[in-house]
Amino acid sequence: MKHNKQSKKSVGCPVEFTLEAIGGRWKVLIIHHLLEGTKRFGELTRLLGGISARTLTRQLRELEASGIIDRKVHQQVPPKLEYSLTTIGRKLEPVLLAMHDWAEESLKSSRRSKK
């Protein structure tokens, strides 16, 4: 069993570890947008309509701590922050696509069973 630095709960299997790393309302959406390329904080805020700056900052820090995203600070005034996926973060693309396909199939199936 492994212990995540941010949680007192022990993580028992790789799937549980993955869910802990990308779980929640915003993380998957952040990763989805970063699959398209590097984004600045303001871009992510606009793309994720409804997220507060505080929540976005927290989610980005957690993704960075998990090694999923990289944060680059350009020393200028005001500072320019850019976020991109790490190599390990890019490996989540097939996972997200599989989740998307599963959801579409499940929705179709549930619609058919309601008829």
Salt bridges, closest charged atoms under 4 A:
GLU16 OE2 - LYS9 NZ 2.19
GLU36 OE2 - HIS32 NE2 4.00
GLU36 OE1 - LYS39 NZ 3.99
GLU62 OE1 - LYS27 NZ 2.68
GLU64 OE1 - ARG71 NE 3.87
GLU82 OE1 - HIS74 NE2 2.91
GLU82 OE2 - LYS80 NZ 3.70
ASP101 OD1 - HIS100 ND1 3.52
GLU104 OE2 - HIS100 NE2 3.47
